[in-house]
Amino acid sequence: MLPKERQEVKVKPETRNHKGFFVVEETYKLVSIDQNGWALICLDDHVCHYVDPDDLQVEEQKSGQ
């Protein structure tokens, strides 16, 4: 199970994973960036992708105002 404190990110349109397949435009949890330069992002405990970190956008945290 993924820890809750991981940073939330969105993928830019037409982002592809390390195998060349398109990644669904959703909000993911950024797990890590490996030494080869790939960012590991996970939608849930079962769906994860390696993507180029340049294809990520940081999600703005909503404050309770």
C-alpha positions as CSV (number, residue, x, y, z in Angstrom):
1,M,0.0,0.0,0.0
2,L,1.3,3.5,-0.9
3,P,1.9,6.0,1.9
4,K,-0.6,8.9,1.9
5,E,2.0,11.7,2.0
6,R,3.4,11.2,-1.5
7,Q,3.1,14.2,-3.8
8,E,0.2,14.3,-6.2
9,V,1.0,15.0,-9.8
10,K,-0.9,15.1,-13.1
11,V,0.5,14.0,-16.5
12,K,0.6,16.4,-19.4
13,P,-1.6,15.5,-22.5
14,E,-0.1,12.8,-24.7
15,T,2.4,11.5,-22.1
16,R,3.8,8.1,-22.8
17,N,5.4,5.6,-20.4
18,H,8.8,4.0,-20.8
19,K,7.3,1.4,-23.2
20,G,5.8,4.0,-25.5
21,F,2.2,3.6,-24.5
22,F,-0.1,6.6,-23.7
23,V,-0.8,7.2,-20.0
24,V,-4.3,8.1,-18.9
25,E,-4.6,11.8,-17.9
26,E,-5.3,11.4,-14.2
27,T,-3.9,12.5,-10.8
28,Y,-1.1,10.1,-9.7
29,K,1.1,9.8,-6.7
30,L,4.8,10.5,-7.4
31,V,6.7,7.6,-5.8
32,S,10.2,8.3,-6.9
33,I,12.6,9.3,-9.7
34,D,15.2,6.6,-10.4
35,Q,18.8,7.0,-11.3
36,N,18.0,6.4,-14.9
37,G,15.8,9.5,-15.0
38,W,12.3,7.9,-15.0
39,A,9.6,9.1,-12.6
40,L,7.5,6.3,-11.0
41,I,3.9,7.4,-10.6
42,C,1.0,5.3,-9.3
43,L,-2.7,5.7,-9.7
44,D,-3.4,3.1,-7.0
45,D,-1.7,0.0,-5.5
46,H,-2.0,-1.8,-8.8
47,V,-1.5,0.8,-11.6
48,C,1.9,2.4,-11.9
49,H,3.9,3.9,-14.8
50,Y,7.5,5.0,-15.5
51,V,7.3,8.4,-17.3
52,D,9.6,11.3,-18.1
53,P,9.6,13.7,-15.2
54,D,9.2,16.6,-17.6
55,D,5.7,15.3,-18.4
56,L,4.5,15.9,-14.9
57,Q,2.6,18.8,-13.4
58,V,2.5,19.3,-9.6
59,E,-1.1,19.3,-8.3
60,E,-2.0,22.4,-6.3
61,Q,-3.0,21.5,-2.7
62,K,-6.4,23.0,-1.9
63,S,-6.5,24.9,1.4
64,G,-9.6,25.0,3.6
65,Q,-10.4,28.7,3.4
